[in-house]
Amino acid sequence: MVDDDLTFGQGVFGVLVAFVFGTVAGLYGTLVTGFVLSKLWLWHAVSHFGVQPIPWQQFGVLALAFGLLRYRSTKGHDDRTKLEKFSERIVLFVLPWIALAVGWVLA
């Protein structure tokens, strides 16, 4: 028997869309974090301490590894509203670029 009361997020299509968006967001976060960290390293550590530059790809892998180490399951009850969850995602999207701008100003 097919349940006609399924909403968008409850069906198989909703799961696939969530998987695709989650994958794209994860890749974006890894790549942007690697890029920003490599620029900050180049502007500050290389110029001040004379250490070797590190490519953005290696920083991206480090960001991915540390992200896996600090991962916390969200299976419990979450009391945040949809607006609070959305705001957190926007901050995570914009925060690396703000860090890059501040690092550029301080360089």
C-alpha positions as CSV (number, residue, x, y, z in Angstrom):
1,M,0.0,0.0,0.0
2,V,1.4,3.4,-0.9
3,D,1.0,6.2,1.6
4,D,-0.2,9.3,-0.3
5,D,0.5,11.6,2.7
6,L,4.3,11.6,2.3
7,T,5.8,15.0,2.1
8,F,8.9,16.0,0.1
9,G,11.4,15.3,2.8
10,Q,10.0,11.9,3.8
11,G,10.3,10.2,0.4
12,V,13.2,8.6,-1.3
13,F,13.6,11.7,-3.5
14,G,14.0,13.8,-0.4
15,V,16.7,11.5,1.0
16,L,18.6,11.7,-2.3
17,V,18.3,15.5,-2.5
18,A,19.5,15.8,1.1
19,F,22.4,13.5,0.3
20,V,23.5,15.5,-2.7
21,F,23.2,18.8,-0.9
22,G,25.1,17.4,2.1
23,T,27.9,16.1,-0.2
24,V,28.1,19.4,-2.0
25,A,28.2,21.4,1.3
26,G,30.9,19.1,2.7
27,L,33.0,19.5,-0.4
28,Y,32.5,23.2,-0.4
29,G,33.5,23.4,3.3
30,T,36.6,21.3,2.8
31,L,37.8,23.2,-0.3
32,V,37.1,26.6,1.0
33,T,38.7,25.8,4.4
34,G,41.8,24.5,2.6
35,F,42.0,27.6,0.4
36,V,41.6,30.0,3.3
37,L,44.0,28.2,5.6
38,S,46.7,28.0,2.9
39,K,46.3,31.8,2.3
40,L,46.5,32.6,6.0
41,W,49.6,30.3,6.3
42,L,51.2,31.9,3.3
43,W,50.6,35.5,4.5
44,H,51.6,35.0,8.1
45,A,53.6,31.8,8.8
46,V,55.7,31.8,5.6
47,S,56.5,35.5,5.7
48,H,57.1,35.8,9.4
49,F,58.8,32.5,10.2
50,G,60.3,31.4,6.9
51,V,58.6,28.0,6.9
52,Q,57.6,26.3,3.7
53,P,54.2,27.1,2.1
54,I,51.6,24.3,2.3
55,P,49.2,23.8,-0.8
56,W,45.5,24.3,-0.3
57,Q,44.8,20.7,-1.1
58,Q,46.8,19.5,1.9
59,F,45.0,22.0,4.2
60,G,41.7,20.7,2.7
61,V,42.7,17.2,3.7
62,L,43.7,18.4,7.2
63,A,40.4,20.2,7.5
64,L,38.5,17.1,6.5
65,A,40.5,15.0,9.0
66,F,39.9,17.3,11.9
67,G,36.3,17.7,10.9
68,L,35.9,13.9,11.2
69,L,37.6,13.9,14.5
70,R,35.3,16.5,16.0
71,Y,32.1,15.1,14.4
72,R,29.2,14.7,16.8
73,S,26.0,12.8,16.1
74,T,22.8,14.8,16.1
75,K,20.5,11.9,16.7
76,G,19.2,13.4,20.0
77,H,16.4,15.9,20.3
78,D,17.3,19.3,18.9
79,D,15.5,22.2,20.5
80,R,16.7,24.8,18.0
81,T,14.1,26.4,15.6
82,K,14.4,26.1,11.8
83,L,15.6,29.7,11.7
84,E,18.4,29.0,14.2
85,K,19.5,25.9,12.2
86,F,19.4,27.9,9.0
87,S,21.4,30.8,10.6
88,E,24.1,28.4,11.7
89,R,24.5,27.1,8.2
90,I,24.8,30.6,6.7
91,V,27.4,31.4,9.3
92,L,29.4,28.3,8.4
93,F,29.1,29.2,4.7
94,V,30.4,32.8,5.2
95,L,32.8,32.4,8.2
96,P,35.9,31.2,6.1
97,W,35.6,34.3,3.9
98,I,35.4,36.6,6.9
99,A,38.5,34.9,8.3
100,L,40.3,35.4,4.9
101,A,39.4,39.1,4.8
102,V,40.6,39.7,8.4
103,G,43.8,37.8,7.6
104,W,44.3,39.9,4.5
105,V,43.9,43.1,6.5
106,L,46.4,41.9,9.1
107,A,48.9,40.8,6.6
